[in-house]
Amino acid sequence: MTPKHLTANKAYQILFTEYPDIVNPQQVSTMLGIGIKKTYELLHSGVIPSIRCGNHIKIIKIEVINYVLQSTQESHEKQMKN
């Protein structure tokens, strides 16, 4: 299945099903297989939207999925150009 055929709704049904709908930065780090520093960079820059609740940062899981889909699409487009 190519990235353009995987909709956000379908991706939500198959990706990260073991995680709750609202996750924290540590969970995002684990989901994406990246370090916590890179995770905070993505969150603070707004690449992955987040919500601050007091001293906590919360991320809606679909935003992580959207990031994965967008990154996959961009990677696919780069490969097609080469």
C-alpha positions, 0 to 999 in steps of 0.5 A: 500500500503506497502512502497516498492510499493510507488515509488518516482514518485507516492509519488510526485503525492500524498504527499505534493501537497499543497507545491511548488517544492522548500520549506524552512526549516519552510515548511519542519518542517510543512510538517514533523510535527517536530520542526524547530531545528530538521529540521535544524539538518536534513538539516545540517547533509545532511540527507535531502539535501538542497541548500544554496542561500545566507542567505536562505536554499532551499530544493527540495520537492522531497528530503523531500518525499525521506526522508519520503519514506526512513524513512517509509521503515526503520520503516517497516523493523524494524517491520518485524524483530520483 
